[in-house]
Amino acid sequence: MLHNEARKLPAEAYEQTRDAQTAAKYFRMSRNTAYRLSMQMKRTGSADLQTSQRGRKPALTEEDLREIDRLIMARPNITVDEIIEKQGLSVSNETV
């Protein structure tokens, strides 16, 4: 895995030469990697690793969470099953 500085250099080389094959050969990577890093840099302004896009995405939206808070404030003794039913959520109650 390349560190962030090593990701920036081939992207810049590709931008200057418009030759992914040469940039890839010089930095010992695939042509597609050099091209992809360049496109990422053009799109986001950075060739850094995008760690924020890793992992499982949340099952509940911010609006879902706000509505659950409202339900709990209105009825503090509400059960998880009742919340799921009232909100029509597509999550399961796997509390143990």
C-alpha positions as CSV (number, residue, x, y, z in Angstrom):
1,M,0.0,0.0,0.0
2,L,1.3,3.4,-0.9
3,H,1.6,6.2,1.6
4,N,0.0,9.5,0.7
5,E,3.1,11.2,-0.7
6,A,3.8,8.2,-2.9
7,R,0.3,8.4,-4.2
8,K,0.6,12.0,-5.1
9,L,3.8,11.7,-7.2
10,P,2.5,9.4,-9.9
11,A,-0.7,11.4,-10.2
12,E,1.3,14.5,-10.8
13,A,3.6,12.7,-13.3
14,Y,0.6,11.5,-15.3
15,E,-0.9,15.1,-15.3
16,Q,2.4,16.5,-16.7
17,T,3.1,13.8,-19.3
18,R,-0.4,12.5,-20.1
19,D,1.3,9.1,-20.3
20,A,0.0,6.6,-17.7
21,Q,2.3,3.9,-19.0
22,T,5.5,5.9,-18.4
23,A,4.3,7.2,-15.0
24,A,3.4,3.7,-14.0
25,K,6.7,2.3,-15.1
26,Y,8.7,5.0,-13.4
27,F,6.8,4.5,-10.1
28,R,6.6,0.7,-10.5
29,M,2.8,0.4,-10.5
30,S,0.1,-0.6,-12.9
31,R,-1.0,1.8,-15.6
32,N,-4.5,1.7,-14.2
33,T,-3.3,2.7,-10.7
34,A,-1.4,5.8,-12.1
35,Y,-4.5,6.8,-14.1
36,R,-6.9,6.2,-11.1
37,L,-4.7,8.3,-8.8
38,S,-4.7,11.1,-11.3
39,M,-8.5,11.0,-11.7
40,Q,-8.9,10.9,-7.9
41,M,-6.6,13.9,-7.6
42,K,-8.6,15.8,-10.3
43,R,-11.9,14.9,-8.7
44,T,-11.1,15.5,-5.1
45,G,-7.9,17.6,-5.1
46,S,-6.0,14.9,-3.3
47,A,-4.6,11.5,-4.0
48,D,-4.6,10.6,-0.3
49,L,-6.2,7.3,0.9
50,Q,-9.9,7.7,1.3
51,T,-10.4,6.0,4.6
52,S,-13.7,7.7,5.3
53,Q,-15.3,5.6,2.6
54,R,-14.4,2.3,4.2
55,G,-16.6,0.1,6.3
56,R,-20.2,-0.7,6.6
57,K,-22.6,2.1,5.9
58,P,-25.1,3.0,8.7
59,A,-28.5,1.3,8.5
60,L,-30.3,4.4,9.9
61,T,-30.2,7.8,8.5
62,E,-29.8,11.0,10.6
63,E,-33.5,11.6,10.2
64,D,-34.3,8.1,11.5
65,L,-32.2,8.7,14.6
66,R,-33.9,12.1,15.2
67,E,-37.3,10.5,15.0
68,I,-36.3,7.7,17.3
69,D,-35.1,10.3,19.8
70,R,-38.5,12.0,19.6
71,L,-40.3,8.7,20.2
72,I,-38.2,8.0,23.2
73,M,-38.7,11.5,24.6
74,A,-42.5,11.2,24.2
75,R,-42.6,7.7,25.6
76,P,-39.5,6.8,27.7
77,N,-40.7,3.2,28.2
78,I,-41.2,2.4,24.5
79,T,-39.6,-0.9,23.4
80,V,-37.2,-1.5,20.6
81,D,-39.8,-3.6,18.8
82,E,-42.3,-0.8,19.0
83,I,-39.8,1.7,17.6
84,I,-39.0,-0.6,14.7
85,E,-42.7,-1.1,14.0
86,K,-43.7,2.6,14.3
87,Q,-40.8,3.8,12.1
88,G,-41.2,0.9,9.6
89,L,-37.5,0.3,9.9
90,S,-35.8,-2.5,8.0
91,V,-33.5,-3.5,10.9
92,S,-33.8,-6.4,13.2
93,N,-34.0,-6.5,17.0
94,E,-31.0,-8.7,17.8
95,T,-30.5,-7.6,21.4
96,V,-29.3,-10.3,23.7
